[in-house]
């Protein structure tokens, strides 16, 4: 199987030279995804709303690539404020409670833009779910 690149159409993907996801064989690697609504390029203020947008984008990208959230085997969560951890992890649990991928959450000093409160990246393996 050849390598396939998936894009959300974000201007940053083109200018920074990356893909939202790369499919390579039975794996799909989804890049760090922030809480933008890519249809409007708007970012909600709160970490919970941003996390929901992250999952919506990730689910859509996985679907386009021929995968599903149930195929996720690895997740990494980056947050800028430890006070957001409970809300972010609750939403992660809504999506992954039964799937239970290997996961890491890290509190970072900041993300690329100050309005960004959360970033999520995942790896999926075809046929896992």
Secondary structure, 3 states (H helix, E strand, C coil): CCCEEECCCCHHHHHHCCCCEEEECCEEEEEEEECEECCCCEECCCHHHHHHHHHHHHHHHHHHCCCCHHHEEEEEEEECCHHHHHHHHHHHHHHHCCCCCEEEEEECCCCCCCCCCEEEEEEEECCCC
